[in-house]
Structure formats: structure tokens, C-alpha cells
Amino acid sequence: MIKEPHLPMIMANILPHSKQRYDTCGDWYDVSGIRHFFISKMKKRAYEFAILIHEMIESEWCHEHGITPKMVDDFDIGYKGKYKDDPGFDPKAPYHVGHMLGLKAERFVIEKVFKLNWEEYETYLMELE
């Protein structure tokens, strides 16, 4: 795989959770050289920002390691395993390491940048519809 020397153009989109392609609060894929991020609209801007940071790290890790958006989608969409609320936790996920790195950054953003409670944040995410 040829690695591009520069980041792609990045588009961040905030949309109603019900408009996501599947039950997720953060999604990404590349179209015509543009990396699109789709983040569910939430009650706090900080929550949206934390998800965006997670998705940016995960997507760049995937790019660096040859994991395509299609590989991620093929694993996530219709996932029926042990981690049904978040397939990225499954060690079999091709993007598992990138997901876990994104999660660490997400938690840092919530707790250190915005001084918010991680458990309240997680509860809110689980209740998104």
C-alpha cells in the first residue's frame, strides 16, 4: 500500500444519531480523497469532540496499518459477537488496536480537557437513540 505524504482533507459532520449508517456514535470513511467523520449529535459539544478525536485516531491508525474503511464496515455492520455495544473492543476486530488507542484519547479529552465524569459520559453514550 502506498502511503500518502499528507493527511487527506477532513470533513466532520454532526448528525442525529438515527441518521448513522448503523448503531454507532462515530463513523468514518474516505470518499474521493476526503476523510468523512460522522458524529452523533449529543447534549454536550465536549462529547462530540471526544468522539471525533477517537475516530480520527482510529482512522489514521487503520490507514497506517492497511486497514480499509470497508474492512472496518465488514466487521462492524451486522456484528453479533460478545461486544455488541462496541465491536471495536473485540480483539478479532481488524482495527482493535486503533480503537483502543482512540478510546484512550477519548477518555483523556473527557476527563482532562473538559474535566467531565467518564462514567456519566459512558452512560449517556449507551442511551443514545
C-alpha positions as CSV (number, residue, x, y, z in Angstrom):
1,M,0.0,0.0,0.0
2,I,1.4,3.4,-1.0
3,K,1.2,5.9,1.9
4,E,0.3,9.4,1.1
5,P,2.7,12.0,2.3
6,H,0.0,14.3,3.7
7,L,-3.3,14.0,5.5
8,P,-6.4,14.0,3.4
9,M,-9.0,16.8,3.6
10,I,-11.1,16.2,6.7
11,M,-14.8,16.8,7.0
12,A,-16.5,16.4,10.3
13,N,-20.3,16.1,10.2
14,I,-22.6,16.2,13.3
15,L,-25.9,14.4,12.6
16,P,-28.8,12.9,14.5
17,H,-27.9,9.5,15.9
18,S,-30.8,7.9,14.0
19,K,-29.1,9.0,10.7
20,Q,-25.9,7.0,11.4
21,R,-25.4,4.1,8.9
22,Y,-25.7,1.7,11.8
23,D,-25.9,1.9,15.6
24,T,-22.7,3.9,16.4
25,C,-22.0,7.3,17.7
26,G,-18.9,7.7,15.4
27,D,-18.3,6.6,11.9
28,W,-15.7,7.4,9.2
29,Y,-14.8,6.6,5.6
30,D,-12.9,8.0,2.7
31,V,-14.5,9.4,-0.5
32,S,-12.6,11.0,-3.3
33,G,-9.6,11.8,-1.1
34,I,-11.7,13.2,1.7
35,R,-12.0,11.6,5.1
36,H,-15.5,12.0,6.3
37,F,-16.4,11.7,10.0
38,F,-20.0,11.3,11.1
39,I,-20.5,12.0,14.8
40,S,-23.9,11.7,16.5
41,K,-25.4,14.9,17.8
42,M,-25.1,14.9,21.6
43,K,-26.1,17.1,24.5
44,K,-22.6,18.4,25.0
45,R,-20.2,19.7,22.4
46,A,-17.4,18.1,24.5
47,Y,-18.9,14.7,23.9
48,E,-19.0,15.2,20.2
49,F,-15.4,16.4,20.2
50,A,-14.2,13.4,22.2
51,I,-15.8,11.0,19.7
52,L,-14.3,12.9,16.8
53,I,-10.8,12.6,18.3
54,H,-11.4,8.9,18.9
55,E,-12.5,8.4,15.3
56,M,-9.6,10.5,13.9
57,I,-7.0,8.4,15.8
58,E,-8.7,5.1,14.9
59,S,-9.0,6.0,11.2
60,E,-5.4,7.2,10.9
61,W,-4.2,4.0,12.7
62,C,-6.2,2.0,10.2
63,H,-4.7,3.9,7.3
64,E,-1.2,3.4,8.6
65,H,-1.7,-0.4,9.1
66,G,-3.5,-1.1,5.8
67,I,-7.0,-1.5,7.3
68,T,-9.5,-0.1,4.9
69,P,-12.9,1.5,5.8
70,K,-14.5,-1.5,4.0
71,M,-12.7,-3.9,6.3
72,V,-14.0,-1.9,9.3
73,D,-17.5,-1.8,7.9
74,D,-17.5,-5.5,7.1
75,F,-16.6,-6.3,10.7
76,D,-18.9,-3.8,12.4
77,I,-22.1,-4.0,10.3
78,G,-24.1,-6.9,11.5
79,Y,-21.6,-7.8,14.3
80,K,-23.2,-10.4,16.6
81,G,-20.2,-11.1,19.0
82,K,-19.6,-10.6,22.7
83,Y,-19.0,-6.9,22.3
84,K,-22.3,-6.0,20.6
85,D,-22.4,-2.5,22.0
86,D,-18.9,-1.7,20.6
87,P,-17.4,-4.2,18.1
88,G,-14.0,-2.4,18.3
89,F,-13.4,-4.0,21.7
90,D,-13.3,-7.4,20.1
91,P,-9.7,-8.5,19.8
92,K,-10.7,-10.0,16.4
93,A,-11.6,-6.6,15.0
94,P,-9.0,-5.7,12.4
95,Y,-8.9,-2.2,13.9
96,H,-9.0,-3.3,17.5
97,V,-5.6,-1.6,18.4
98,G,-6.6,1.6,16.7
99,H,-9.9,1.6,18.5
100,M,-8.3,1.1,21.9
101,L,-5.8,4.0,21.2
102,G,-8.8,6.1,20.2
103,L,-10.6,5.2,23.4
104,K,-7.6,6.3,25.5
105,A,-7.5,9.7,23.7
106,E,-11.3,10.0,24.1
107,R,-11.1,9.4,27.8
108,F,-8.3,11.9,28.1
109,V,-10.4,14.5,26.3
110,I,-13.4,13.9,28.6
111,E,-11.5,13.8,31.9
112,K,-8.6,16.2,31.4
113,V,-9.5,18.6,28.7
114,F,-13.2,19.1,29.7
115,K,-13.0,17.9,33.4
116,L,-16.1,15.8,32.9
117,N,-17.1,12.5,34.5
118,W,-16.2,9.5,32.4
119,E,-18.9,7.2,33.8
120,E,-21.7,9.8,33.2
121,Y,-20.3,10.2,29.6
122,E,-20.4,6.4,29.0
123,T,-23.9,6.2,30.4
124,Y,-25.0,8.9,28.1
125,L,-23.5,7.2,25.1
126,M,-25.2,3.9,25.9
127,E,-28.6,5.7,26.0
128,L,-28.3,7.4,22.6
129,E,-31.1,6.5,20.2
